[in-house]
Amino acid sequence: MLEYIILLTIEKGDYYVSDIIDILKKNKLIVVEWTLYPLLSRLKDSKIITYYWLESQSGPPRKYYKLTENGKEMLKIMHMGWDELSQAINNIKNLSHNK
């Protein structure tokens, strides 16, 4: 689930880790850096995301993450999986309300 959420976030633009964490927090999803870094590293090693360095005006250069073409394809597959799961949950939820 977290992988899907991270890819959804990065799909919207290139983000620095603290930006990703802020977006998640604003949406009531609490994730700490020590959870996020290994996931980002695994996604990078799988060629789902990539990164680049950008100079910062307030400190050292920052690493920004973005989706690769493989990442965009994987996200499409994850969208379909999420839609199917969501539909199945809604179907089951509706069954329990009808009894």
Short mmCIF file of the C-alpha atoms (twelve columns), coordinates in Angstrom:
data_MODEL
# 
_entry.id   MODEL 
# 
loop_
_atom_site.group_PDB 
_atom_site.id 
_atom_site.type_symbol 
_atom_site.label_atom_id 
_atom_site.label_alt_id 
_atom_site.label_comp_id 
_atom_site.label_asym_id 
_atom_site.label_seq_id 
_atom_site.Cartn_x 
_atom_site.Cartn_y 
_atom_site.Cartn_z 
_atom_site.pdbx_PDB_model_num 
ATOM 1  C CA . MET A 1  0.000   0.000  0.000   1 
ATOM 2  C CA . LEU A 2  2.778   2.442  0.925   1 
ATOM 3  C CA . GLU A 3  4.555   1.756  -2.356  1 
ATOM 4  C CA . TYR A 4  1.384   2.670  -4.257  1 
ATOM 5  C CA . ILE A 5  0.918   5.853  -2.203  1 
ATOM 6  C CA . ILE A 6  4.534   6.918  -2.787  1 
ATOM 7  C CA . LEU A 7  4.251   6.334  -6.539  1 
ATOM 8  C CA . LEU A 8  0.990   8.295  -6.619  1 
ATOM 9  C CA . THR A 9  2.746   11.156 -4.873  1 
ATOM 10 C CA . ILE A 10 5.805   11.131 -7.121  1 
ATOM 11 C CA . GLU A 11 3.557   10.911 -10.180 1 
ATOM 12 C CA . LYS A 12 2.390   14.471 -9.410  1 
ATOM 13 C CA . GLY A 13 5.915   15.877 -9.594  1 
ATOM 14 C CA . ASP A 14 9.524   15.471 -8.534  1 
ATOM 15 C CA . TYR A 15 9.835   15.468 -4.757  1 
ATOM 16 C CA . TYR A 16 12.454  15.641 -2.038  1 
ATOM 17 C CA . VAL A 17 11.936  13.160 0.829   1 
ATOM 18 C CA . SER A 18 10.739  15.784 3.302   1 
ATOM 19 C CA . ASP A 19 8.233   17.019 0.683   1 
ATOM 20 C CA . ILE A 20 6.864   13.475 0.359   1 
ATOM 21 C CA . ILE A 21 6.577   13.147 4.129   1 
ATOM 22 C CA . ASP A 22 4.783   16.524 4.344   1 
ATOM 23 C CA . ILE A 23 2.277   15.477 1.668   1 
ATOM 24 C CA . LEU A 24 1.595   12.211 3.490   1 
ATOM 25 C CA . LYS A 25 1.200   13.994 6.844   1 
ATOM 26 C CA . LYS A 26 -1.246  16.494 5.333   1 
ATOM 27 C CA . ASN A 27 -3.302  13.485 4.280   1 
ATOM 28 C CA . LYS A 28 -3.109  11.891 7.740   1 
ATOM 29 C CA . LEU A 29 -0.640  9.214  6.642   1 
ATOM 30 C CA . ILE A 30 2.252   9.243  9.059   1 
ATOM 31 C CA . VAL A 31 5.465   7.838  7.613   1 
ATOM 32 C CA . VAL A 32 8.924   8.462  9.035   1 
ATOM 33 C CA . GLU A 33 12.111  8.820  7.035   1 
ATOM 34 C CA . TRP A 34 13.579  5.500  8.212   1 
ATOM 35 C CA . THR A 35 10.560  3.768  6.639   1 
ATOM 36 C CA . LEU A 36 10.641  5.802  3.446   1 
ATOM 37 C CA . TYR A 37 14.348  5.598  2.529   1 
ATOM 38 C CA . PRO A 38 14.525  1.789  2.173   1 
ATOM 39 C CA . LEU A 39 11.355  1.817  0.072   1 
ATOM 40 C CA . LEU A 40 12.724  4.545  -2.201  1 
ATOM 41 C CA . SER A 41 16.004  2.668  -2.504  1 
ATOM 42 C CA . ARG A 42 14.190  -0.565 -3.445  1 
ATOM 43 C CA . LEU A 43 12.076  1.293  -6.045  1 
ATOM 44 C CA . LYS A 44 15.213  2.883  -7.483  1 
ATOM 45 C CA . ASP A 45 17.016  -0.472 -7.678  1 
ATOM 46 C CA . SER A 46 13.965  -1.860 -9.504  1 
ATOM 47 C CA . LYS A 47 14.127  1.068  -11.964 1 
ATOM 48 C CA . ILE A 48 10.631  2.211  -10.927 1 
ATOM 49 C CA . ILE A 49 11.914  5.613  -9.826  1 
ATOM 50 C CA . THR A 50 15.076  7.586  -10.356 1 
ATOM 51 C CA . TYR A 51 16.542  10.646 -8.723  1 
ATOM 52 C CA . TYR A 52 18.625  13.697 -9.431  1 
ATOM 53 C CA . TRP A 53 20.451  16.200 -7.267  1 
ATOM 54 C CA . LEU A 54 19.420  19.845 -7.087  1 
ATOM 55 C CA . GLU A 55 21.329  22.605 -5.366  1 
ATOM 56 C CA . SER A 56 19.570  24.029 -2.326  1 
ATOM 57 C CA . GLN A 57 19.671  27.682 -1.286  1 
ATOM 58 C CA . SER A 58 19.419  26.649 2.363   1 
ATOM 59 C CA . GLY A 59 21.946  23.840 2.703   1 
ATOM 60 C CA . PRO A 60 23.422  20.879 0.863   1 
ATOM 61 C CA . PRO A 61 22.083  19.622 -2.473  1 
ATOM 62 C CA . ARG A 62 18.807  17.702 -2.299  1 
ATOM 63 C CA . LYS A 63 17.898  14.416 -3.925  1 
ATOM 64 C CA . TYR A 64 14.630  14.632 -5.881  1 
ATOM 65 C CA . TYR A 65 12.761  11.501 -6.917  1 
ATOM 66 C CA . LYS A 66 10.710  10.977 -10.052 1 
ATOM 67 C CA . LEU A 67 8.982   8.128  -11.884 1 
ATOM 68 C CA . THR A 68 10.700  6.329  -14.722 1 
ATOM 69 C CA . GLU A 69 8.805   4.954  -17.708 1 
ATOM 70 C CA . ASN A 70 8.778   1.582  -15.912 1 
ATOM 71 C CA . GLY A 71 7.345   3.358  -12.887 1 
ATOM 72 C CA . LYS A 72 4.558   4.889  -14.948 1 
ATOM 73 C CA . GLU A 73 3.662   1.448  -16.304 1 
ATOM 74 C CA . MET A 74 3.762   -0.087 -12.842 1 
ATOM 75 C CA . LEU A 75 1.512   2.671  -11.525 1 
ATOM 76 C CA . LYS A 76 -1.058  1.917  -14.248 1 
ATOM 77 C CA . ILE A 77 -1.103  -1.723 -13.116 1 
ATOM 78 C CA . MET A 78 -1.402  -0.652 -9.485  1 
ATOM 79 C CA . HIS A 79 -4.328  1.640  -10.391 1 
ATOM 80 C CA . MET A 80 -6.166  -1.322 -11.898 1 
ATOM 81 C CA . GLY A 81 -5.408  -3.471 -8.866  1 
ATOM 82 C CA . TRP A 82 -6.607  -0.727 -6.524  1 
ATOM 83 C CA . ASP A 83 -9.819  -0.257 -8.527  1 
ATOM 84 C CA . GLU A 84 -10.532 -3.998 -8.388  1 
ATOM 85 C CA . LEU A 85 -9.805  -4.176 -4.657  1 
ATOM 86 C CA . SER A 86 -11.887 -1.096 -3.954  1 
ATOM 87 C CA . GLN A 87 -14.810 -2.509 -5.942  1 
ATOM 88 C CA . ALA A 88 -14.594 -5.857 -4.138  1 
ATOM 89 C CA . ILE A 89 -14.556 -4.115 -0.740  1 
ATOM 90 C CA . ASN A 90 -17.531 -1.956 -1.690  1 
ATOM 91 C CA . ASN A 91 -19.432 -5.039 -2.901  1 
ATOM 92 C CA . ILE A 92 -18.787 -6.843 0.381   1 
ATOM 93 C CA . LYS A 93 -19.646 -3.724 2.374   1 
ATOM 94 C CA . ASN A 94 -22.957 -3.392 0.540   1 
ATOM 95 C CA . LEU A 95 -23.783 -7.074 1.118   1 
ATOM 96 C CA . SER A 96 -23.384 -6.715 4.860   1 
ATOM 97 C CA . HIS A 97 -25.650 -3.661 4.920   1 
ATOM 98 C CA . ASN A 98 -28.422 -5.476 3.014   1 
ATOM 99 C CA . LYS A 99 -28.811 -8.327 5.544   1 
# 
